[in-house]
Amino acid sequence: MSGEQRARELEDNLAAVRVRIAAAEAAAGRAAGEVGLVVVTKFFPASDVRLLAELGVREVGENRHQEAQGKAAECADLAIAWHFIGGLQTNKAAAVARYADVVESVDRPELLARLDRGATERGRPVEVLLQVSLDAADAAHRSGAAPEVLADLAEQTTTYDGLRLRGLMAVAPLGADPEEAFARLAEIRADFLLDHPEATRLSAGMSGDLEQAIRHGATHVRVGSAVLGSRPAVK
Ligand SMILES: *Cc1c(COP(=O)(O)O)cnc(C)c1O
């Protein structure tokens, strides 16, 4: 596919996603333009990030450190904010904070000092979202912090000068009803906001469930395949 064809494809897909977001905002009685779009560019080349920037995208998400680091370096000239949205290894956290503007997947205290160090080395604070798990307590694989430990994790986050607590992030469990999962998330968030009223971001909703997330208060959706096309099945 030529660069021009790819640009047209991304433009069409982006327009369709923006229509879906606008319809969901209206259906939820929310203001037009209230919900932000983070385009998830994992598995796709830096050239796509460049095209997206030309199409007005200002926030992109990546979930693997090495890939993200390389693309962020290649796209250093673009006015784009990089969101790290993937599982974060403790020994990579400082490196991630050197290029990521927002780290959405903070799920345990061990990451905090290292993220703070990376942010300090780069000379600007990193915005932090705490990833909360919506998985059943007995699920084999939980990604994110259990709701019970959120308050403590938030408290610890605010003690670091290099970190700015901005809110919460969540992913609906695979195979579960996103409507039910995001309703639960809205309750968790209401509790969280009592202690951290300034941390108002809620990153929830992807290509398949952004409508449900917006209905339950998402301020940002993370959309990959609906904009870029389908990814290879395994990572
Ligand atoms: C890949 C990914 C997305 C985007 O998923 P799509 O279904 O392609 O829109 C959103 N959030 C996280 C955490 C992801 O890893």
The ligand as a Gaussian input file, in Angstrom:
#p B3LYP/6-31G(d) Opt

LIG

0 1
 C       -4.105000      -2.965000      22.560000
 C       -4.746000      -2.206000      23.654000
 C       -5.815000      -1.327000      23.405000
 C       -6.439000      -1.154000      22.034000
 O       -7.187000      -2.280000      21.710000
 P       -8.105000      -2.334000      20.375000
 O       -9.070000      -3.394000      20.670000
 O       -7.197000      -2.635000      19.252000
 O       -8.741000      -0.998000      20.230000
 C       -6.329000      -0.625000      24.475000
 N       -5.835000      -0.755000      25.725000
 C       -4.813000      -1.583000      26.006000
 C       -4.321000      -1.678000      27.406000
 C       -4.234000      -2.335000      24.984000
 O       -3.219000      -3.159000      25.276000

